[in-house]
Structure formats: C-alpha cells, structure tokens
Amino acid sequence: MNNWFEVQEVGERAWAIREPFHEEQVISYLLEGDAEALLLDTGMGLADIRKVVTSLTRRHIVVVNTHSHYDHVGGNGLFDNIAIHTQEADQLEKGVGPGLLTEVFRPSTFRRPPPGTFNPSGYGIPPSHPSRLLVDKDTLDLGGRSLEVIHTPGHSPGSICLWERPRGLLFTGDTIYKGPIYAQLPQSDFGAYRHSLERLSSLVPQARSLFPAHGDTPIEPSFILDLAEGFRRVAEGMVPSAYEDSPWGKTRVYSLGGYSILLK
C-alpha cells in the first residue's frame, strides 16, 4: 500500500483516506454503494490516491469535490467522472499553477519526506473538467445509498457538504472541522459562512457523526452549534482578536477554545 496515505474505516462501506504527513493533513472519503463508489475529494496529488481507492472497492468511482482548493483536487486527473458545485467549476478548469504552490510545499510543511515520485519544484495541478455540475439539494445515488448536496458557501463560494440522511452522516469538507477556520481567503464570505452554519444547525438532532476534511474524524454533531455560536460572538464583537501575517496578508485571529476563526 502507498505509504503516503492512512486508511481508516469510519462506517459501513465508508473509509477516511488521510494524508497525515503534510501540515494540511487533508482527508478524503470513500463511500461505497451497490452500483457506484463516491470519492469525496482527491487530496493533494502527491501520490496515487486511485491505487488506494481501487484496493478498497471494485465499484465504478465517481469523484465529488467539496470545493476547488488545491488540497482537495490534486488527484482529480486520475479520474474521469468528476462533480463539483457550479460556482467552483471555473476554478477547477483553471488548475493550480506551480507558483501558487511553492509556499505550500516548502520542506518545513512536511512531517516526513514526500513520496519519491513527487518533485516539489515546478509542481502544479492540471485543470480538470467536471462531468457534472452540482447545485443545492441535488441527490447523488450510488445504488442503495444516496447523499444530498447542501450548498454551504463561506469558506469558498461553491463549498458543499454531503448529507447521508438515513445514516445521519454529514460530510463537511472545509466548512466544519476542529482547527483554524479559514474565512480569510480572497473568496471567503463571513456572512455567507454564518448563514451556512445556521442552516446546518437544523440537522444536529438527526445527525450521528460529522466527517470533516481536516483534523479529527469523526466529530460530534454538536460542534456545528459551537461553531455557529463562535461566529455569532465574533460578529457581535464579543471575542478579542490578534493579528498575524499570512500568505493572504494581515489576518485577524479569533481564538475560541479548541478552534479559531481567521478573517481578513
């Protein structure tokens, strides 16, 4: 098995595929139905995630990107069938140039040497072409298993979560996770983020587990309420902030105990 990934079974025919040796520690998820398997995000592209996926399932693979950021679409080129929200399609078609990833792949970001096939010099993510454009409330039917698309803008304009209602499982991408919450990016929208969290809060009574794209997984559904409350407190000026320099310029950091919110 490729030594860049760690695989964790997180439910019935469901696996987390983690890349723990880079500071992003991004997590993709594989969900198997009776007819097809859904790969939620394709990671950073440093190693062949397709080999990992095909070792776990023989079903036809459909990729769904939670959004178009580099750490979620790096392996898209290994797959033919890709879906993404309509508001992220243009960015996916552009790819990610090497200049934008120089800072991301500096030696200090790795916790062990990258795979031998990976050359950080000049590395970029080629464009990928979605075969399906998603909108809010779309259904992804895998055969005996279906997931609902929930459009959750805020981190990025076309961020989505996937809701497997019968099992009470919510796959949250970069919208919800325990760590620094990125609402400071050029296309981030604090107000939209608040609205998305308020909408997701209605699912808490039905939800059993959350599966985020970074950090611990799974996490408890009540964290949606904690995060929504944190955003409310920040909006109302109840949380002091500190300033730090970042690749996106001066950033305000609001620490809320166990996680933080980053704003422009």
C-alpha positions in Angstrom: 0.0 0.0 0.0 1.2 3.5 -0.7 2.9 4.8 2.4 1.7 8.4 1.9 -1.9 7.6 2.9 -3.5 6.2 6.1 -6.9 4.5 5.7 -9.4 4.4 8.5 -12.8 2.5 8.2 -15.3 5.0 9.6 -18.6 3.2 8.9 -20.3 0.6 6.8 -18.6 0.6 3.5 -17.1 4.0 4.3 -13.4 4.9 4.6 -11.4 8.0 5.5 -8.2 8.4 3.4 -5.9 10.7 5.3 -2.6 12.4 4.2 -1.1 12.9 7.7 2.5 13.7 6.7 1.9 17.2 5.4 0.7 20.1 7.7 -2.6 20.2 5.8 -3.4 16.6 7.0 -6.3 16.6 4.5 -8.8 13.8 4.5 -10.7 12.3 1.5 -13.6 9.9 2.0 -14.7 6.8 0.0 -18.3 5.7 0.2 -19.4 2.5 -1.5 -22.9 1.9 -2.8 -24.3 -1.2 -4.6 -23.7 0.4 -8.1 -21.0 3.0 -7.7 -18.5 4.3 -5.1 -18.1 8.0 -4.3 -14.7 9.5 -3.6 -15.2 12.8 -1.8 -12.1 14.9 -2.8 -8.9 13.6 -4.2 -6.3 15.1 -1.8 -3.1 16.9 -2.6 -2.0 14.9 -5.6 1.4 14.0 -4.2 0.8 10.2 -4.5 -1.6 8.0 -6.4 -4.9 8.0 -4.4 -6.6 5.9 -7.1 -4.5 2.9 -6.1 -5.7 3.2 -2.6 -9.3 3.6 -3.7 -9.2 0.6 -6.1 -7.8 -1.5 -3.3 -10.9 -0.8 -1.3 -13.7 -1.1 -3.9 -14.3 -2.6 -7.3 -17.2 -0.3 -8.0 -17.1 2.5 -10.6 -15.7 5.6 -9.0 -17.4 9.0 -9.0 -15.4 11.9 -7.7 -17.2 14.7 -5.9 -15.1 17.8 -4.9 -16.3 19.7 -1.8 -14.6 22.7 -3.4 -11.8 23.6 -5.8 -8.9 24.3 -3.4 -5.6 22.6 -4.2 -5.6 20.1 -1.3 -8.9 18.7 -2.4 -8.5 18.3 -6.1 -4.8 17.3 -6.5 -5.7 13.8 -7.7 -8.6 14.7 -10.0 -6.5 13.9 -13.1 -6.6 10.2 -12.1 -10.4 10.0 -12.6 -12.8 10.5 -15.4 -16.1 11.3 -13.6 -15.9 14.5 -11.5 -18.7 16.5 -10.0 -18.4 19.9 -8.3 -20.7 22.8 -7.4 -21.4 25.1 -10.3 -19.8 28.1 -8.6 -16.4 26.2 -8.4 -16.3 24.8 -11.9 -14.4 27.7 -13.5 -11.6 27.4 -10.9 -11.4 23.7 -11.4 -10.9 24.3 -15.1 -8.0 26.6 -14.5 -5.9 24.2 -12.4 -3.3 25.5 -10.0 0.0 26.8 -11.3 3.4 25.9 -9.7 3.9 29.4 -8.5 0.9 29.3 -6.2 2.1 26.1 -4.5 5.8 27.0 -3.8 4.9 28.1 -0.2 2.7 25.1 0.3 5.3 22.6 -0.4 8.4 24.1 1.3 10.3 21.5 3.3 9.0 22.6 6.7 5.4 21.7 5.8 6.3 18.0 5.6 6.3 15.7 8.6 8.2 13.1 6.6 9.9 13.2 3.1 7.2 13.3 0.4 6.8 10.3 -1.9 9.8 9.6 -4.1 7.7 10.3 -7.3 6.9 13.8 -6.1 9.0 16.7 -7.2 8.1 19.9 -5.4 10.0 22.0 -7.9 7.5 23.1 -10.6 4.7 21.0 -9.2 1.2 22.2 -10.3 -2.3 20.7 -10.5 -3.5 20.5 -14.1 -7.0 21.6 -15.0 -9.8 19.0 -14.6 -13.1 19.1 -16.4 -16.3 18.3 -14.4 -18.7 15.9 -15.9 -21.5 17.1 -13.6 -22.3 20.4 -12.1 -24.0 20.3 -8.7 -26.5 22.6 -7.1 -28.1 22.7 -3.7 -30.4 19.7 -2.9 -29.1 17.6 -5.7 -29.0 13.8 -5.0 -26.1 11.5 -5.6 -27.4 8.0 -6.0 -24.8 5.2 -5.6 -27.3 2.4 -5.6 -28.9 1.6 -2.3 -27.1 4.6 -0.9 -27.8 8.3 -1.6 -26.4 11.6 -0.4 -27.9 15.1 -0.6 -25.8 18.1 -1.7 -26.0 21.0 0.7 -24.5 24.2 -0.7 -22.6 25.8 2.2 -20.8 28.9 0.9 -18.4 30.8 3.2 -15.0 29.2 3.1 -15.4 29.4 -0.7 -18.4 30.3 -2.9 -19.2 26.8 -4.0 -18.3 24.8 -0.9 -20.7 21.9 -0.3 -21.4 19.3 2.4 -22.9 15.9 1.7 -25.8 14.6 3.9 -26.5 10.9 4.2 -29.8 11.3 5.9 -30.7 7.6 6.6 -27.5 7.1 8.4 -27.2 10.6 10.0 -23.8 11.2 8.5 -22.7 14.6 7.4 -19.5 15.1 5.3 -18.5 18.7 5.9 -15.4 19.4 3.7 -13.8 22.6 4.9 -17.0 24.1 6.2 -16.7 22.5 9.6 -13.7 21.0 11.3 -11.8 21.4 14.6 -9.0 23.7 13.8 -8.3 27.2 12.4 -11.4 28.0 10.4 -10.4 29.7 7.2 -12.8 32.6 6.5 -10.0 34.9 5.5 -9.3 33.8 1.9 -9.9 36.1 -1.0 -13.2 34.5 -1.9 -14.4 33.7 1.6 -17.6 35.4 2.9 -18.1 35.7 6.6 -21.8 36.5 6.3 -22.4 33.6 4.0 -20.5 31.3 6.4 -22.7 32.3 9.3 -25.8 31.5 7.2 -24.4 28.1 6.2 -23.8 27.2 9.8 -27.3 28.3 10.9 -28.7 26.1 8.1 -26.6 23.1 9.1 -27.6 23.6 12.8 -31.0 22.3 11.9 -29.5 18.9 11.1 -28.0 18.4 14.5 -30.9 16.5 16.0 -30.8 14.0 13.2 -27.0 13.7 12.8 -24.9 10.9 14.3 -21.5 12.0 13.1 -19.6 14.7 11.2 -16.8 13.8 8.8 -14.6 16.9 8.2 -11.7 17.2 5.7 -9.1 18.2 8.3 -8.3 17.3 11.9 -10.1 14.7 14.0 -12.7 12.5 12.3 -15.5 11.7 13.1 -16.6 14.5 15.4 -19.8 15.1 17.3 -22.7 16.9 15.6 -23.0 19.4 18.5 -19.8 21.1 17.2 -22.0 22.7 14.5 -23.7 24.6 17.2 -20.5 25.5 18.9 -19.1 26.9 15.7 -22.3 28.8 14.8 -22.1 30.4 18.3 -18.5 31.3 17.8 -19.3 33.1 14.5 -22.2 34.9 16.3 -19.9 36.1 19.1 -17.3 37.3 16.6 -19.9 39.1 14.5 -21.1 40.9 17.7 -17.6 42.0 18.8 -17.5 39.7 21.8 -14.2 38.0 21.0 -10.8 39.8 21.1 -8.6 39.2 18.1 -4.9 39.1 17.4 -3.2 40.0 14.1 -0.8 37.8 12.2 0.9 37.9 8.9 -0.1 35.2 6.4 0.2 34.4 2.7 -3.1 36.3 2.3 -1.9 39.4 4.1 -2.7 40.7 7.5 -5.2 38.3 9.2 -7.3 38.6 12.3 -7.3 35.5 14.5 -10.2 35.0 17.0 -9.4 32.2 19.5 -12.5 30.4 20.9 -11.0 27.5 22.8 -10.3 24.4 20.8 -10.5 26.2 17.5 -10.1 29.7 16.0 -11.7 31.8 13.2 -9.5 33.6 10.7 -10.8 36.7 9.0 -9.4 39.3 6.5 
